[in-house]
Amino acid sequence: MSEEQASAIGRRRAAAQDGDRAAYRERRQEIIAAAAGLFKSHGFRGTSIGQIAEALGTDRATLYYYVGSKEELFDEVVSDAVRANVARAEAIRDGAGDAPDKLRRLVTELMDSYAASYPFLYVFIQENLSHVGQKRADWSAEMRGLNRAYQDCVTAIIESGIAEGTIRPVAEPWVLAYGLIGMVGWTNRWFNPEKSDVDAATIGRAYADVLLDGLTAR
């Protein structure tokens, strides 16, 4: 495809998005769903825009009318989900309740978000953000910053719990925070909301019970 053709398709894509066309949005969601399955099966780097087009029974030129690249598609979906998770974590940190209650909400809502955005967030946590390439450097920097912000929220809640006497100081707060996040994140190896016999809410509640049974001060 020539640069002129790509530019023309890009203008048509922008016009369709600005026009808020229902059929366009529906087809784009179908593309996102097809890409999600391939990203999960083959990894982000192992998936090409051609494979996404083939899975949809179309060609690359048609696909470019809906999405500029696989990177654009992936980054858009992931960015929205990660920003929402951080905003929710900050609201929980700053809201009412003691530390155990806040941690319970964090764990259950994080698990829910993995199911709601499946499998994009799982693919995201498997990616090496330092190897995404110069074109995506700004996106990578933002995502690393959001990751740190989420970790800081969890650490802050644990620190406040230790200070108020509701959380046992069994390790450094950041160690406990990383363990909590990692426990939920490890579900990327086996959880599929479309196939699992156990739903995300049940898993989240179970993990919260396990974690808080060990952390809550008696």
Secondary structure, 3 states (H helix, E strand, C coil): CCHHHHHHHHHHHHHHHHCCCHHHHHHHHHHHHHHHHHHHHHCCCCCCHHHHHHHCCCCHHHHCCCCCCHHHHHHHHHHHHHHHHHHHHHHHHHCCCCHHHHHHHHHHHHHHHHHHCCCHHHHHHHCCHHHCCHHHHHHHHHHHHHHHHHHHHHHHHHHHHHHHCCECCCCCHHHHHHHHHHHHHHHHHCCCCCCCCCCHHHHHHHHHHHHHHHHECC
